[in-house]
């Protein structure tokens, strides 16, 4: 965390107050000189320090950027893209088959009725 925030001119230190059991979730304080950045600015700095391999500030700690919280500020995960439902594809395929087979069946019935 200190490595991610060291570029802020007013940054002093990070104090880790405790870890939650079963995971690497920690609670701590980030200390700044006056004027301190807002919690949103600190969150932005932390999120931007997460690399493409999800490593926090070049460390060995892999972090989900959506799990970061500074004060009350968190990063909202993006909403899933609305896609076309799978049942819609099935209905379109069934209708397409009906459109193709209906004329063929009519031609066969007509050909059979002419032969009789």
C-alpha angles and dihedrals in degrees: 000000000000090000090053093050101038092100091066105097093218097048115122111165150324119240115197109208100185150327127240115233121256097022142044095259113138137182120212149139129254113210122209135175119242121307092045121190119249120262088251091056090050091049090050091051091050094047092048090051091061107100129215090269087053092248113150111239094332093306129127091254113106111210133188102225090213090061093061117105129178112188105314094334120105135164113255114226114237117262114252114261111257105245135187109274118246093234088058090060091049091051092049092050092048092049091047091053090049091051091051098043098043096069091043091053091047091051092049092048091048092048091050093048091051090052092054 
